[in-house]
Amino acid sequence: RFLWLTALARLCASEPCTIRDLDCAVLQLTEETCSTCVTLEDFVSNEEYAYVLFYSSLGKLNRDLYDKFERTAQEWKWSRISFGRIDVNRDRKMAEKFHDPTMVPTNMIFVRGEAVPVLIEDLDVLKKKYEAQPPGQRWWLTKYMGNDKKGTNLHYSIPMKAGKVKKFVKRNPAAVIGYFADESSKQYQEYHRVLWNIAFSGTNTSAAAGTVTGVKDEHVTVFRDGAPVENVSAMDFEALRALVQEVFPKEVALKEDL
């Protein structure tokens, strides 16, 4: 019962979130007037890759998908995808412009302001095979937003298999590779947060970044001219930040409040 009440409280939360921080990965989209309020129209037109949950604060199915959407956003909040949600009861007129508000919960994908049509059979795979869990939503987003099978355009650090690292670092004079257990790892999140911050600082660099998941020994390695030159444990956040910043030659002011 406690978990149910917690989920309901999160569904009914009225404070819009407009900052990517450790506690908030999804923007609340609303027509309400405030300094941080964002409309659905502005969100999908301003974000290159947008993923939106249409939901109601009522019903078990809404609570279930809300939670899975939130967990997906938390895992990929430092990606190039922006996550938003709209309460169809509170902002019904705004929701109606994009989707039938009686058909919730529903996720919609937008690329460069346009809604992306999806195949019914893929929707069935998401529901039946993955039960809309984060791995399924990551597969779904990669398929419909990605330029390739790995969706390299959706990340600041390119996802890759361990066997592809050698070729990748030889192709890039300076490279940093993060090795992690999975996308929910705290170290994975910290690594991608640093890269996201560097990208938004306007840094221009020839360095490249990659990510390998499915390993037990989480660490980050710097490569120069194809050879490893330095290693740090992914558990050491300060060393991790310093190491990643070193690979990117321009000066970068990392936001300590993120």
N, C-alpha and C positions, 0 to 999 in steps of 0.2 A: 504493500500500500504506500509506503514511503517513497519508493521509486516512481510509482504512478503519479503521486502528488508533485514530486520533483520535476518530472517530465511536463506535467500540466503547467506548473509555474513557469517553466522555460518557454512553453508555447505562448503563454499569455503575457510575457515580458513586453513592456511598452517602450522601453528606451532603445531608440535606433542605434545600431552599431555601425560606425563608418571608418573604423581604424583596424588595420590588421595587427593584432597584438596576440599575446599568448592566451588570452581568454576569449577572444572574439574573432571568428573566421568568416562569419556570415553577416551581410548587411541586411537590415530590416528595411524593406522598400515600402514607402508610404507617401500619401498626398498631404499628410499633416505638415503644417508650416513650422519649421524650426531651423536652427543653424546647422544641424547635422542631418536633416531629413533628405532622403533621396527618392525620386520617383522611379517607377519601373522603366518609363520611357528614357529618362536620362541615363539610367544604369546600363541598359542594353546598348544604347547608342554610344556611350563613352568608353565602354570596356570592350576590348577586342574579342575576348572570350568570356562569355557570361553563362552561368548555370543558375537557374532560378527554380525554387520550390514554391508552388502554389499550394497552400494548405489552409485548413480550418483548425481552430483551437478545440474542436469537438471530435470525439471518435478515436478508438484505439488504433485504427489504421493510420490516421493522421499523426498520432503521437509516435508510432513506430517508424514511419518514413522520415519524420522530422529528425528523430534521433540519428538515423542512418545517414541522412543528408549532412547533419552537423558533424558527424565523425569523419565523413569523407572530406568535408571542407577543412577540418582541423588538420588532417593528414596532408592535404595539398594546398594549404593556405599560402605557402611561399612559392607557389607555381605561378604561371601567367594567367591562370583562370581565376575569375572573380565570382564569388558565390553570393547569391541574394535570395531572400525569401519574402513572400507577400501573403498576408493574412486576408483571405478572400472575403471574410465577414467584415473586417474593419475597413478594407479598401476595395470594396466590391466593384465600383465603377472603373477603377484603374485596372483591376484584374480582368474585367470583361473585354477590355481592348485587345487582350492577347489570348485569353483562354476562357472557356465556360466555367464559371466559378462553382457550378454544381458538380463538376467532375474533378474532385480532389480526394487525396493528394496527387499531384502531378509534377514531374520535373520537366523543364523545358531548356533546351540548349540554344544559345544564340552565338553567332559568329559575325563580328563586324556589323552588329545591329540587326541581323536577319535571323529569324527563327529557322532552325535546322530540322527538316523533316526526318523522322526515324522510321525504320522498318518494323512492322508489327512483330515479325519473328525475333528481332533483336530485343524488343520490349519483353517478349516472353522469356528469352534467355535471361535477361536481367532479373525478372521476377521469379522464375522457376528454378533456374540453375544457381543464381547467386542470392536470391531472396532480398535483392536490393541492398545487400551489404556493401561496405566500402570497396572491396576488391571488384565487385561487379560494376559499381558506379565508375571506378577508375577505368575499367575495360570499356565501358559505354562512352565515357568522355574521350578517351584516346581514339576510339573508332570514329566518332563523329566530329571531333575537333582536330585530331592529329593529322599532320601531313605525311606521316609514315606509321608503321606498325607500332613503334614505340612512343609516338607522339612527342618527338624531340622538340617540336616548336612550342610545346606547352610548358617547358621547364627551363630554368636558368642553368640547371645541371643536367646533362644528357643521361637518361637511364641506359644502362648497358649491362651485358653479361661480363663476367670476369675474364672470359676468353677474348673479349674485344678490346680490353684495356691497352694491350701492347701496341696494337695498330693505331689506336686513338692517340696515345701519347707520342708516338713517332711522327704523327701527322701534325702535331701542335708543339711548337718550341717550348712553350710553358703550359703546364697543365696541372690541375689538382683533381684527385679522385677520392671520393668519400666511399667507404665501405661500411654498410650498416645491416642490421638484422632485418628490418622492414621499415615501411613508411611511418609506422606509429612510434618508432624509436625517438626518444628525446634528442639523441645526438643527430639523428637524421634531420629533425626539425631545426636544430641550432645551425647546422651546416647550411641548410637551404635558406634559413633566415638571413644569414650573413651574405649569401650570394644575392638574395632578393634586394637587400639593402644596398649592396654595391651597384646593382643594376639601376636602382632608382636614384643613385647619387650622380648619375650621368657620366660615370667613368667609361672611358674608351680604352680598350685593352686588347692585346692579341692573345691573352691567356684563355684557356678553355677549361670547363669543369665537367666532371662526369660523376655518376652515382652507380654503385653496385650494391644490390641488396641480397639477403640470404646468407650472410656471413656471421660467424660468432664473434670474431675479434674485430670490434668496431674501431676504425681508425681512419685517418686522412693522410694521404701521401702526395707530396709534391714531386712532379717530374720536370726535368729540364733536358731538352734535346733527347727525349725518349728514355732517360735514365732516372730512377728514383733518387732524390737527394735529401729528402727529409720526411720523417714520420711523426705524427702525434696521435696520442690516444684520443678518440672521439669523446671520452669522458672528461677531458680537460677543456672546458669551454673557452677559457681565456687563450690558451695556446692555440686552439682551433681557429679562433677569430684572427689571431695574429698571423697564423700561417696562411690562411686564405687571403688575408689582406696583402701579405708579402708577395704572393704570386701575381697580383694585379698591380702593375707598376705605377699607376697614377695614385696620387694621394686620395684616400677615401676616409671621410668622416663617418664612422659607424655610429648609428643612433643607439646609445646605451639604454634608452627608455623603451625600446621595442621589446 
